[in-house]
Amino acid sequence: MSNRLIPPPNLAPQAQNAASPTERIAAWCDLMDTCEEFLLAGLRRKIGPDGDLQAAYRDWYQRQSAEKDRQWLAMRKRFHRDGEPHAL
């Protein structure tokens, strides 16, 4: 299985078909909350116990947004360069 990006079917994670839509949404929200906790913990570690966590979060968010904007612009330019008619 070395050098394989997708596992064979017998090793792939199984979907929870028995979960209701409400349970799936709850699981998604729990995952999002956990990710936010990791992000905040990482920022707290970076700024120290006396740092301004809200300011660190705003700075992080601004950098992430700017990076996404650069990625979208690069993709738009690439599509335009390649002749994609709907990539204004």
C-alpha positions as CSV (number, residue, x, y, z in Angstrom):
1,M,0.0,0.0,0.0
2,S,3.0,2.3,-0.2
3,N,2.7,5.4,-2.3
4,R,-1.1,5.2,-2.5
5,L,-3.2,8.2,-1.8
6,I,-6.5,6.4,-1.6
7,P,-6.8,3.3,0.6
8,P,-8.2,0.1,-0.9
9,P,-12.0,-0.2,-0.2
10,N,-11.5,-2.7,2.6
11,L,-9.4,0.0,4.5
12,A,-11.5,3.0,3.7
13,P,-13.4,4.6,6.6
14,Q,-17.0,3.6,6.8
15,A,-19.8,6.2,6.5
16,Q,-22.3,6.3,9.4
17,N,-25.4,5.6,7.4
18,A,-27.4,5.1,10.5
19,A,-26.8,8.6,11.8
20,S,-29.7,11.0,11.4
21,P,-29.2,14.4,9.7
22,T,-29.4,16.0,13.2
23,E,-26.7,13.7,14.5
24,R,-24.5,14.4,11.4
25,I,-24.9,18.2,11.9
26,A,-24.1,17.8,15.6
27,A,-20.9,15.8,14.7
28,W,-19.9,18.5,12.2
29,C,-20.5,21.3,14.8
30,D,-18.4,19.3,17.3
31,L,-15.6,19.0,14.8
32,M,-15.7,22.7,14.0
33,D,-15.6,23.6,17.7
34,T,-12.6,21.3,18.2
35,C,-10.8,22.9,15.3
36,E,-11.4,26.3,16.8
37,E,-10.1,25.1,20.1
38,F,-6.9,23.9,18.4
39,L,-6.5,27.2,16.6
40,L,-7.0,29.3,19.7
41,A,-4.6,27.1,21.7
42,G,-2.0,27.5,19.0
43,L,-2.4,31.3,18.9
44,R,-2.3,31.4,22.7
45,R,1.0,29.4,22.7
46,K,2.4,31.8,20.1
47,I,1.4,35.0,21.9
48,G,2.0,33.8,25.5
49,P,-0.3,33.9,28.5
50,D,-0.4,37.7,28.6
51,G,-1.0,38.3,24.9
52,D,-4.2,39.7,23.4
53,L,-5.9,36.5,22.0
54,Q,-8.7,38.5,20.2
55,A,-6.1,40.6,18.4
56,A,-4.1,37.5,17.5
57,Y,-7.2,35.9,16.1
58,R,-8.1,39.0,14.0
59,D,-4.5,39.1,12.6
60,W,-4.6,35.4,11.8
61,Y,-8.0,35.8,10.1
62,Q,-6.9,38.8,8.1
63,R,-3.8,36.9,6.9
64,Q,-5.9,33.8,6.0
65,S,-8.4,36.0,4.1
66,A,-5.7,37.8,2.2
67,E,-4.1,34.5,1.2
68,K,-7.4,33.2,0.0
69,D,-7.9,36.4,-2.1
70,R,-4.5,35.9,-3.6
71,Q,-5.3,32.3,-4.5
72,W,-8.7,33.2,-6.1
73,L,-7.0,36.0,-8.1
74,A,-4.3,33.6,-9.3
75,M,-6.8,31.0,-10.3
76,R,-8.9,33.7,-12.1
77,K,-5.8,34.9,-14.0
78,R,-4.9,31.3,-14.9
79,F,-8.4,30.6,-16.2
80,H,-8.4,33.8,-18.2
81,R,-5.0,33.1,-19.6
82,D,-6.1,29.6,-20.6
83,G,-9.1,30.9,-22.5
84,E,-11.8,30.0,-20.0
85,P,-14.7,32.2,-21.2
86,H,-16.5,32.4,-17.8
87,A,-13.5,33.4,-15.8
88,L,-14.0,37.2,-15.7
